[in-house]
Amino acid sequence: MISDCTALILAGGESRRMGQDKANLLLGEQTLLQRVTDIVQPLFTDVIVSVREPRLDCDLLQVCDDPSHAGPLAGLAAGLALTESPWVFAVACDMPFITRQLIECLAGFREGVDAVVPVVQGYPQPLAAFYATRSLGALREILNGNGRHSLRELLDRLQVRYVDESEIQAADLRSFFDLDTPEDVALAINMKKAK
């Protein structure tokens, strides 16, 4: 159990490339949202789902994004504002292969930083990362400013501990596979069968 942290599942995306709500997509007998929830619930006392509008199919605590902002930054801001814990582990609902081992490993790198972000094949993975609640101020500045409203911009403003895949114990790179298109879903079904 990671007691000083809340899990934040981002499930408010528009799913344009998918053509339908990703959170409700089935992978096996579970929706993507149910699958990610089942992975994070045993690790965190509190789980929040960030949504654009309330989901009737979800009995977890939900927080709605500020309608004047869009994208993952808006979801992260809403979750950070709601939580009472000093840390949030943010994960996208379309990452069905994230593992508890990966989350526990990343949690160990939080000392003295504002965020812990894994890097896989040279690319930061900001939606499978830890964020200190104190980073909310920087996040709000970005949302209310005229610059890039991106997670990359946020990371540029924070003290970040980037964790290379070589540092991740028992790195299962499938943890970082996200589903953006119907082709990704077909791949995920095959990956699940091969597991």
N, C-alpha and C positions, 0 to 999 in steps of 0.2 A: 504494500500500500504506500502510495506517495502522498503523505498526509497534508503537505503544505501547498497543494496544487489542485486545481479544478480542471477537468477535461472539458474542452470546448469543441464540439463537433460542428463544423461549418456545413450547413445544409440549405443555404439560401441562394445558391447560384441560379442563374437563368437557364443553364443547360442548353444553350443554343446549338452547339455542335451535336449534342445527343438527340435533340428534338423532343425530349420529354424529361420530366423531373427525375434526376439521377437518384435522389434519395429513395425513391420508391421502386427502383429497378430491382428485379429479383436476380440473385446469384445463388443458385441452389434453391433452398426453401426460405431464404431470408432476403429481405430488402437490403440494399447497401447500408442504409442508416441503421437497421437492426444489427447487421454484422459488425459494423464499427463500434456500435454501442456495447455489444457483447464483449468486444476486445478491451475497451477502456474501463468499463464499469468495475471490474474487480481491482483495478489499480488506483482508483480515485474515489474519495468520499462523495464528491459532487460531480455531476455531469450536466452540462448545459448544451442545448442545441440552438445554434444561431440560425434564424429563419428570416425570410422576407415578410411572411405573414404566418400567423399561428397554424400549426399542423394538428389536425384533429386525430391523426393516426399515431401520435407520439405522446406518451405520458411522462416524459422527462421535462424538467424545467426548460422553458424556451425563452429566448430573447429575440425580439424583432430588431432588424437593422434600422438605423435611422433612414427614413425614406429619402432624405436629401443626399444620401451617399449610396454608392453601389459597390459591389465587388467584395473580395475577401477582407480588405481593410475595414470596411463597414462592419462586417461580421465579427472581426477580431476586436474592434473598438467596443461594440455592444457587449461582447463577452467579458472583456477586461473591466468594463464599467460596472457590470453586475456582480462579478465575483467578489468574495470577501477574502479569498486566499491570496498569498503573495505571488503565486505563479499560476499560469494557465498553460496547459498543453493543448495546442491547437492542431486539429487534424481534420482534413476534408472528408466528407461522407463518402467520397468516391475512391477511397483508398482501402479496399476491402482486405488487403493482405498485410496490413501493418501488424507488427507483432508486439506482444507484451515485453519480450526480451529487448527489443529495440528501444521502446519507451523507457524502460528501466535503465538501460545503458545511457541514454541521452540525459536522463535526470541527474546522473552523477557528474555532469559537467557544468552545473549551474553556479558554482561559487564565483562571486565577484563579477558577474556579467548581467546584462539585461535580457539576453536571449541565447538559446542554444539551438543551432540550426545544422542539421546534417547536410553533407555535401556528397553527392553521388555522381560519379563520372564527370566531375568538374562543375556540377550544377547545384546551387543551394536548393534545399527542399523546405521552404518556409511554411508549408502547410502540414508538416509533421515535426513541429518544433515547440520548444518551451519559450514563453515570454513572461518576463516579470511584470506584475501589475503596474509598477512604476513607469513602464514604457508607454502608458496610456497618453500622457501629455504629449510626447513626440508624435504619437499616432494621430492625435486630434489636430495638431499643428499641420500635419500633412493633409488631412481631410479638409481642413478649412483654408488651406493655402491654394496657390495657383499652379504649383509644380505638378510633378508626376504623382498620381495617387496610386502608388504601387507598393507591394511588400518589399521590393528591392530598395525603394527610397527609404522605407522604415528601417531596414537593416543597415543602411548607410548612416543612419543617425544614432544607432544604438551600439553599445558595447556588446559585440556578438562573439560567442565561442563557436566557431565553425568546427564541426566534427567530421573529419574525413572518413570515408567508408572503411579505411584500414584500421580506424580506431574503434569501430563498432564491433563489439563482441558478437560472434555468431551472426555476422551481417547476412541477412536474407534480403537481397536487393529487390525481391518482389514486394517488400513493404512499401516501396516508393512507386509502385505501379498504380496509376490513376486512370479512371475510366472517363474519357471525354467524348468518344464516338461509339456508334453501334459496333464498329470493328473491334474496339477495345473490349467491349462486353464479350464478344465471341472469344477473344484471346483469354479473358479472365475465366470464362467457363472452362476452357481447355486447361488453364493453369490450376484451377481448383480440382479438376479431375486428376491431374498429374501429381497433386500434393500427397 
